[in-house]
Amino acid sequence: MSGHEHNHSLDFLNGTPWFLYECTLEIDTSYRRISLFLLYLFIFVVGLLENLLVVWVNWRRRHSASGVLFCIINVSLSDLMVVVILPFFMMEVTIDKVWLWGRFLCKVTSLIYVINFYSSSFFLAFMTLERYLSLTRPSAPPLFPVVGRRRWALCGALWVFSLFLALLENAHMDLLQWEEPGCYLLPEYSYTEWYVSLAFLCMIFQFLGPAALIITCNVLIARAVRTAPDVESRRDVWLVHVYSSVFVLCWFPYHLVVLLMIIDDLDPFLFSCNAVEVLYFSYPVVQGFSLFHCIANPILYNFLSKSFQSNLLNTVINCLPKEKAVEQVEAGPKPNTPNGGDPGKQRRLSNSSTSHSDVGS
C-alpha cells in the first residue's frame, strides 16, 4: 500500500544483523488486519459521502473571488482521490499484503495515494495563508486571483509539484513475486540511502513545512480575531487552534514512526529486536489513522461554516421539484439578523469569522 513500508523479508538489504538479537516478542497481526479493514471501510464510506457533498456544493461557486474556497475545492478533490482507491487497500490488508490486481494498478494506486499525501497538505497550507491575508490585508491581491489564468496556473503548479514528488517514490514501486505477489517499494540499488533521502524529503515538504505555515497563520488569525471589536467573533477563536491540532494529530504519529524507522536504518544496533518489531507493527496503523484527514477536512472547513450550510440548503432546494422547493422555503426558519438587523454589523462579523469557507461567499 505505501511507498515507505518495509518488509521483514527484505531486512538484509538494510544491513541489519538480526542474528545478533533475540526477538522474544510475538505479535499477532490478525487483529491488526481486521482493525485496518474496518478503519479503511469507515474512512471510505464517510469520506466518500463528505467529499462528494463538498465538491458538489462548492463547485457551483468555483468562480468566486475567494481563493480560500478555491483551495477548499482542491483539498476535497485530493481527499476524494485517495478515498476512491481505499477498496484496493482494504482487500490487500485483508489477505495480508497480497496484491491481486496487477502491476498497473499497483503503480497507479500508489501514485494517487502519494499525490494526495502532498497535495492535501499544500492546499491546506495555502488556504490558511490566504485566510490570514484576507483578514489582515483585505486590500491586497489574493494568492489565488480570479483575474485571468493565474489562479489555474498556480493551482496546476501545486498539483504538478505533488506529482513530481510522488513520482520519485512511484518510480521504484513495483509488483514483486515471492511466496505471493505484493506491491512493494524496492529500488534496485542503494536501498537505505534512497529510502532515507526520500523519507526526509517527505517529512519536510508534506509535514514540517505545511505545519509551520498552518500553525503560524492560525495563531496570527486567532490574535487578530481576538482583538476585533465585535465580541461574538471571539467565540470562534478556538476553531483556528482546532485546525492546527487536527493537522498535527493526523500526521505527527506517522512521521514520528517514519523517523524512528530512518534511525533504525542508519544505526541498526540502536534499537532492540523487540523495539523494531513494535515499530514495524505500528507503521500500518499510524498510516491508516493519518487518512482521517479525509474525514476531518470536510467537517472543519465546510460543515462548520454557516456559508456552506446555507449553500448546501440552497443547492438541495434547487434540486427539488419547484412545488416542493416552495414548500421548503415557506416552512423554513425566518432569517434572524442579530444586532437589530444591522447588515453592516453582520458583514463585520462575517469578515472576522475564523471559518475558512465563509470568506468571499
C-alpha positions in Angstrom: 0.0 0.0 0.0 2.7 2.5 1.0 5.9 3.5 -0.6 7.6 3.6 2.8 6.6 0.3 4.2 9.4 -2.2 4.8 9.0 -6.0 4.6 10.9 -8.1 7.1 11.9 -10.5 4.4 13.9 -7.6 2.9 15.7 -6.5 6.1 19.0 -7.9 4.8 19.0 -5.1 2.3 19.4 -2.6 5.2 22.4 -4.5 6.6 20.6 -5.1 9.8 22.3 -8.0 11.6 19.2 -9.6 13.0 21.2 -12.7 14.1 22.8 -10.5 16.9 19.4 -10.0 18.6 16.9 -12.4 20.1 13.3 -11.5 19.5 11.1 -12.5 22.4 8.1 -10.6 21.4 5.4 -12.4 19.4 2.8 -10.1 17.8 -0.5 -11.4 16.3 -1.1 -9.4 13.2 -4.6 -10.9 12.6 -6.2 -8.3 14.9 -4.4 -5.5 13.1 -5.7 -6.7 9.7 -9.3 -6.7 11.0 -8.9 -3.3 12.6 -7.3 -1.8 9.5 -10.0 -3.2 7.3 -12.8 -1.7 9.5 -10.8 1.6 9.6 -10.5 1.8 5.9 -14.1 0.9 5.4 -15.2 3.7 7.8 -13.0 6.2 6.1 -14.2 5.1 2.6 -17.9 5.4 3.4 -17.8 8.6 5.4 -15.0 10.2 3.4 -16.7 9.5 0.1 -20.0 10.9 1.2 -18.5 14.0 2.8 -16.1 14.9 0.0 -18.7 14.3 -2.8 -21.1 16.6 -1.0 -18.4 19.3 -0.5 -17.4 19.2 -4.2 -21.0 19.1 -5.3 -21.9 22.2 -3.3 -18.7 24.2 -3.8 -18.2 23.5 -7.5 -21.1 25.8 -8.3 -19.1 28.6 -6.6 -15.7 27.8 -8.1 -15.6 31.2 -9.9 -16.0 33.0 -6.6 -13.5 35.7 -5.8 -12.5 33.8 -2.7 -9.1 32.0 -3.0 -10.0 30.1 0.2 -13.0 28.5 -1.4 -10.9 27.5 -4.4 -8.4 25.8 -2.1 -11.2 24.0 -0.3 -12.4 22.5 -3.6 -8.9 21.3 -4.4 -8.5 19.8 -0.9 -11.7 17.9 -1.3 -10.8 16.7 -4.8 -7.4 15.4 -3.4 -9.1 13.6 -0.5 -11.7 12.2 -2.8 -9.0 10.7 -5.0 -7.4 8.7 -2.1 -10.8 7.7 -0.7 -11.8 6.1 -4.1 -8.8 3.7 -4.1 -9.3 2.6 -0.5 -11.2 -0.6 -1.5 -7.9 -1.9 -3.1 -6.1 -1.3 0.2 -9.0 -2.9 2.2 -8.6 -6.1 0.2 -4.8 -6.0 0.4 -4.7 -5.8 4.2 -7.4 -8.5 4.5 -5.3 -11.0 2.6 -2.0 -9.9 4.3 -0.3 -7.7 1.7 -1.1 -10.0 -1.3 -1.7 -7.9 -4.4 -4.1 -9.4 -6.9 -4.8 -6.6 -9.3 -1.6 -6.5 -11.5 1.4 -4.2 -11.9 -0.5 -1.3 -13.5 -3.0 -0.8 -10.6 -0.1 -1.4 -8.1 1.7 1.7 -9.5 -1.4 3.8 -10.2 -3.0 3.4 -6.7 0.3 4.1 -5.1 0.8 7.2 -7.2 -2.7 8.5 -6.3 -2.1 7.9 -2.6 1.2 9.8 -2.6 -0.1 12.6 -4.7 -2.8 13.1 -2.1 -0.1 12.9 0.6 1.4 16.1 -0.7 -1.4 18.0 -2.5 -3.8 17.9 0.5 -1.1 19.5 2.8 -0.1 22.0 0.1 -3.6 23.3 -0.4 -4.4 23.4 3.3 -1.2 25.5 3.9 -2.0 27.9 1.0 -5.6 28.1 2.2 -4.6 29.1 5.7 -2.2 31.7 4.3 -4.9 33.1 2.0 -7.3 33.3 5.0 -4.7 35.2 7.1 -4.0 37.6 4.3 -7.7 38.2 3.6 -8.2 39.1 7.3 -5.2 41.3 7.8 -4.7 42.8 4.4 -8.2 42.9 2.7 -6.9 45.3 0.0 -4.0 43.0 -1.0 -4.5 40.8 -4.1 -5.3 37.1 -3.2 -2.8 34.3 -3.7 -5.3 32.6 -6.0 -6.6 35.6 -8.1 -9.7 35.4 -10.2 -8.4 37.6 -13.0 -7.0 35.8 -16.0 -5.5 32.3 -15.7 -3.2 32.9 -12.8 -5.4 31.0 -10.4 -5.4 27.9 -12.5 -1.7 28.3 -13.2 -0.9 28.4 -9.5 -3.3 25.5 -8.8 -1.7 23.5 -11.6 1.8 24.2 -10.3 0.9 22.7 -6.9 -0.6 19.6 -8.5 2.4 19.2 -10.8 4.8 19.6 -7.9 2.8 17.0 -5.9 3.0 14.7 -8.9 6.8 15.2 -9.2 7.4 14.3 -5.5 5.1 11.3 -5.9 6.9 10.0 -8.9 10.2 10.0 -7.0 8.7 7.2 -4.9 6.5 5.6 -7.5 9.4 5.0 -9.9 10.5 2.2 -7.6 7.1 0.9 -6.8 6.5 -2.5 -8.5 4.7 -5.8 -8.3 7.2 -8.4 -6.9 6.7 -12.1 -6.5 8.0 -14.1 -3.5 5.6 -16.6 -2.0 2.7 -14.3 -3.1 2.6 -11.2 -5.4 3.0 -8.0 -3.5 3.1 -4.3 -4.3 6.4 -3.1 -2.8 8.8 -0.2 -2.8 12.2 -1.6 -3.8 14.9 0.4 -5.5 17.4 -1.8 -7.3 20.5 -0.1 -5.7 21.3 1.8 -2.5 18.1 1.0 -0.8 18.9 2.5 2.6 20.3 5.7 1.2 17.5 6.2 -1.2 14.8 5.4 1.4 16.3 7.8 4.0 16.6 10.6 1.5 13.0 10.2 0.3 11.7 10.0 3.9 13.4 13.2 4.9 12.1 14.9 1.7 8.6 13.8 2.5 8.9 14.9 6.1 10.0 18.4 5.1 7.5 19.0 2.2 4.5 17.1 3.5 4.6 17.8 7.2 7.1 20.3 8.7 6.8 23.0 6.0 2.9 23.0 5.8 2.6 22.5 9.6 4.8 25.5 10.3 2.8 27.7 7.9 -0.6 26.4 9.2 0.2 26.9 12.9 1.8 30.3 12.4 -1.0 31.7 10.3 -3.7 30.3 12.6 -2.0 31.8 15.7 -1.9 35.1 13.9 -5.5 34.7 12.8 -6.6 33.9 16.4 -4.8 37.0 17.6 -6.4 39.2 15.0 -9.9 37.9 15.7 -9.4 38.2 19.5 -8.6 41.9 19.2 -11.5 42.5 16.8 -14.2 45.0 18.2 -17.1 42.6 17.7 -17.5 40.4 20.7 -19.3 37.4 19.0 -16.3 36.7 16.8 -14.2 35.8 19.9 -16.2 32.7 20.4 -14.7 31.3 17.2 -11.0 31.8 18.3 -10.8 28.2 19.5 -11.6 26.9 16.0 -8.3 28.1 14.4 -6.5 26.1 17.1 -8.6 23.0 16.2 -7.4 23.4 12.6 -3.8 23.3 13.6 -4.3 20.5 16.2 -6.2 18.2 13.7 -3.4 18.6 11.1 -0.7 17.7 13.6 -2.7 14.8 15.2 -3.3 13.2 11.8 0.3 13.4 10.5 2.7 13.7 13.5 2.4 10.0 14.6 3.0 8.8 11.1 6.1 10.9 10.6 7.4 10.1 14.1 7.3 6.3 13.3 9.0 7.0 9.9 11.7 9.0 11.7 12.3 6.1 14.1 12.5 3.7 11.0 15.1 6.1 9.5 17.1 5.9 12.7 16.9 2.1 12.6 18.2 2.1 9.0 21.1 4.4 9.8 22.0 2.7 13.1 20.8 -1.0 13.2 22.3 -1.6 16.6 20.4 1.2 18.4 17.0 -0.5 18.9 16.4 -4.0 20.2 14.8 -6.6 18.1 11.5 -6.3 20.1 11.5 -2.5 19.6 11.9 -2.9 15.9 9.1 -5.4 15.8 6.8 -3.0 17.5 8.0 -0.2 15.2 7.2 -2.0 12.0 3.9 -3.4 13.5 2.7 0.2 14.3 3.6 1.6 10.9 0.5 0.5 9.0 -1.7 1.6 12.0 -0.4 5.2 12.1 -0.5 5.2 8.3 -4.2 4.3 8.4 -5.1 6.8 11.1 -3.4 9.6 9.0 -6.2 9.1 6.5 -8.6 10.6 9.0 -7.8 13.9 7.4 -10.1 12.8 4.6 -13.0 12.9 7.1 -11.8 15.8 9.2 -11.2 18.3 6.4 -14.8 18.4 5.1 -16.1 18.9 8.7 -13.7 21.6 9.7 -13.5 23.6 6.5 -17.1 23.1 5.3 -19.8 21.7 7.6 -18.9 24.1 10.4 -19.2 27.0 8.1 -22.6 28.9 8.1 -21.8 29.9 4.5 -21.5 26.2 3.4 -24.6 25.2 5.4 -26.6 28.0 3.6 -25.3 27.0 0.2 -26.0 23.3 0.9 -29.6 24.1 1.8 -30.0 26.3 -1.4 -28.4 23.6 -3.5 -30.8 20.9 -2.2 -33.8 23.2 -2.6 -32.8 23.9 -6.2 -32.6 20.2 -7.0 -36.2 19.7 -5.6 -39.2 20.0 -7.8 -40.5 23.6 -7.9 -43.6 22.9 -5.8 -41.6 21.1 -3.1 -38.9 23.8 -3.1 -41.6 26.5 -2.4 -43.0 24.5 0.5 -39.5 24.0 1.9 -38.8 27.7 1.7 -42.1 28.7 3.3 -41.6 26.1 6.1 -38.0 27.1 6.8 -37.0 29.4 9.6 -37.2 33.1 9.1 -33.9 34.9 8.8 -32.7 36.2 12.1 -30.4 39.2 11.8 -28.6 39.9 15.1 -27.8 43.4 16.4 -31.2 44.8 15.5 -31.0 43.8 11.9 -27.9 45.9 11.1 -26.5 44.4 7.9 -23.2 46.3 8.3 -22.6 44.7 11.7 -23.5 41.3 10.1 -20.8 41.8 7.4 -18.2 42.8 10.0 -18.8 39.6 12.0 -18.5 37.5 8.8 -15.2 39.2 7.9 -13.7 38.3 11.2 -15.0 34.8 11.3 -12.5 32.0 11.6 -14.5 29.7 9.4 -12.5 29.2 6.2 -15.3 28.9 3.7 -17.1 31.9 5.0 -14.6 34.1 3.1 -15.8 35.6 -0.1 -19.1 33.7 -0.1 
